[in-house]
Amino acid sequence: MSNEERHIAPATIEHASEWYALLMSGNASEADHAAHMDWLLEDPSHALAYEHVAMSMRNVSTYETHLRTAFPKDLAPSRKIAHDKPFWSGWRWPQLATGLVAVAALLFVVIFPSSTFYDTQVSKQVYSADAGDVRNVKLADGSRVTLFAGSSISVRINSDGRNVDLIRGRGFFSVVSDSSRPFTVDIGSRKVRVVGTRFEVIKGENFDRVAVNEGLVAISSSAAPEVTQQAPLLIEPGTVALYREGQDAPEIQSTPAETIGFWTSGSIAFQDEPLATVVEKLEVLFPETSIKIEDQGLASKRFSGSLVVSDIEEMLASLAAFLDLTVRKDSQGYWLDEARD
């Protein structure tokens, strides 16, 4: 634990726990999210405290026995919970906040400083996914990366930190907590630092895109501090930061958090969905590609089935075979139309 981490005030940890509990309760309003962001930006220790709370909760099941022994009243659920559910799933707000304060305090002060999650072996490796496939990679620290078809990363892990260079393409990261070794993803002009655990990064030809599924992520410029005075951008679950070529300020978008990384299983399932919806999902998957339906009467045509994640032409060919369509490509993109004899 660094000196900076040791000097986070207990009250700040408590406030961070209350914020986390509110945001995870499902009762947070847009005003609550805005107020939370204001709080994070008030002081650097606020974001660090929130990071520790988020990381604590990701690892809480590992230390459940310690927690139940130390805080039997705080961690008692209000109703009986099935054994296979998280032990905090029965809490009610604000009991959830009280329990989280206890959890964060114990993990932050007692358990984490004395725990060793990873070895200190230096590891440097390049991982790539074939053009027609999705690849799942387990890193030396236990973190996992799912690489989109045609993507490539270079990984360096040692006792000081965990660094990933996204060489090309797209990756979905599920990061194991380790406050003493930051996890960063370098995409050239920008660096993404993990403050939570699950997020997606795209390095496109004309844009960079960062989206958060779970936790908190900080995005900063790769330029030296004396060159840029901009504070890191903090984004929360369901938030997308899109950096277009030549623009320093991102476009901030919102999307359901659970849809971020929807492609990581290697296939996309559709259940009686209109062709227009299928096309929208394919355009999310290939944000640099335009897909149009020539005859708008086809937009409502229903599709049920699974498309294996590969390159865009193979996926469109599979879709066309299912629905008896033709695929045409020109300078504007791809066009879908009804097959004709």
PyMOL commands that set and color helices and strands:
alter all, ss='L'
color gray80, all
select helices_A, chain A and resi 3-6+10-25+30-42+44-58+60-70+95-114+257-259+275-285+296-298+312-323
alter helices_A, ss='H'
color red, helices_A
select strands_A, chain A and resi 123-128+135-138+144-147+152-157+162-174+183-186+190-194+198-203+207-214+217-221+233-235+239-244+251-254+267-274+291-293+302-308+325-330+333-338
alter strands_A, ss='S'
color yellow, strands_A
deselect
rebuild
show_as cartoon
